[in-house]
Amino acid sequence: MKNETVHNLTLPKIGFGTWKIGGESSPNPKTDSVSLSALHSALELGYTHIDTAETYAAGHAEELIGQAVRETRIKRESLFITSKVAPEHLAYDRVIRSCEASLRRLQMDYLDLYLIHWPSAGMKPEGTFWALNQLVKDGKVKHLGVSNFDVKLLRQAQALSATPIITNQVPYSISDRPYVKNGVLEYCQQNNILLTAYSPVNQGNFRATKTLQSIAQAHSATPHQIALAWLVQQPRVITIPMSFNPIHIKENREAADIVLSDEEMKQLN
Ligand SMILES: NC(=O)c1ccc[n+]([C@@H]2O[C@H](COP(=O)([O-])OP(=O)(O)OC[C@H]3O[C@@H](n4cnc5c(N)ncnc54)[C@H](OP(=O)(O)O)[C@@H]3O)[C@@H](O)[C@H]2O)c1
């Protein structure tokens, strides 16, 4: 698995997303067995970066991740767990409480990475970053980042946080590139910040173009794998595709090993 390193932290190019694990906006226990089976597949195939959020299935995704990690007996230190605080919880006390609740649901002592899920119009960023940095001092969080931030908000976050902002998690796929257009990708690449691409296969609504299909054929790969390989061949870009299907989970992880030629990258760009 290829990696990216920023601020002495090395992260795999491809991790596992968990939106819809355990339900959508509320828990759906009927999907527990399919969710646990997807998490087991991911952990057993060697995914180490697991991305979640307090809002995913209203916290139930975190409960199932904790359960799957305990069941597979994988050492906590070999994993990199990201969670996110919701935009309605950005006041100082709420940030602290949200993080503690995520840790309780995961049954873990610390998060590797804690992100502001979305900026909020009413947020007082000084208090939010004070709380996030306090969590780092208390050992409850190792690294900090943001999500869905434009360049202006990203600069403000960097100025307010004593702990480096290691990532901005934003939508990015071969068919949807808003954070290229608004300059965020270039800013991240020039400022030692990872761009974590979410919805990297466009939430399953991804259509393979002829170019994608012919490059996929040349690599004996699927168009989805080429779309992921194209993403992670870009400097400072990592990604977190989600799937319930064990074949897709395996293919997505293996996409990091595909090497596209300069000509293929040019065609896909
Ligand atoms: N920060 C944020 O605001 C934010 C927002 C959205 C998402 N995220 C994070 O990013 C993760 C990924 O994004 P996402 O879940 O929105 O979308 P995604 O990963 O682009 O797409 C997931 C969908 O694509 C299908 N899929 C995945 N791999 C495939 C493959 N190799 N071949 C064919 N189909 C495939 C899956 O279906 P199958 O189950 O059938 O494989 C699933 O329906 C989320 O799970 C979450 O952790 C963050």
The ligand as an ORCA input file, in Angstrom:
! r2SCAN-3c Opt
* xyz 0 1
  N     -16.649     14.608      5.333
  C     -17.819     14.500      4.743
  O     -18.640     15.434      4.721
  C     -18.155     13.209      4.040
  C     -19.262     13.139      3.166
  C     -19.515     11.922      2.518
  C     -18.682     10.829      2.747
  N     -17.642     10.911      3.634
  C     -16.759      9.731      3.915
  O     -16.252      9.233      2.685
  C     -16.581      7.857      2.541
  C     -16.756      7.498      1.067
  O     -17.734      8.280      0.450
  P     -19.201      7.750      0.103
  O     -19.532      6.608      0.964
  O     -20.084      8.959      0.122
  O     -19.122      7.349     -1.413
  P     -18.211      6.381     -2.320
  O     -17.174      5.690     -1.523
  O     -17.812      7.196     -3.500
  O     -19.299      5.351     -2.858
  C     -19.841      4.302     -2.124
  C     -20.733      3.520     -3.079
  O     -19.976      3.095     -4.207
  C     -20.087      1.698     -4.408
  N     -18.724      1.180     -4.651
  C     -17.634      1.335     -3.886
  N     -16.565      0.733     -4.421
  C     -16.990      0.166     -5.570
  C     -16.349     -0.611     -6.576
  N     -15.045     -0.936     -6.500
  N     -17.088     -1.028     -7.635
  C     -18.418     -0.728     -7.729
  N     -19.074      0.003     -6.792
  C     -18.372      0.445     -5.723
  C     -20.630      1.137     -3.111
  O     -21.558      0.091     -3.389
  P     -21.266     -1.425     -2.900
  O     -21.551     -1.430     -1.426
  O     -22.234     -2.207     -3.707
  O     -19.835     -1.732     -3.228
  C     -21.368      2.315     -2.484
  O     -22.719      2.320     -2.912
  C     -17.874      7.729      3.384
  O     -18.195      6.387      3.664
  C     -17.495      8.566      4.580
  O     -16.631      7.852      5.455
  C     -17.361     12.094      4.252
*
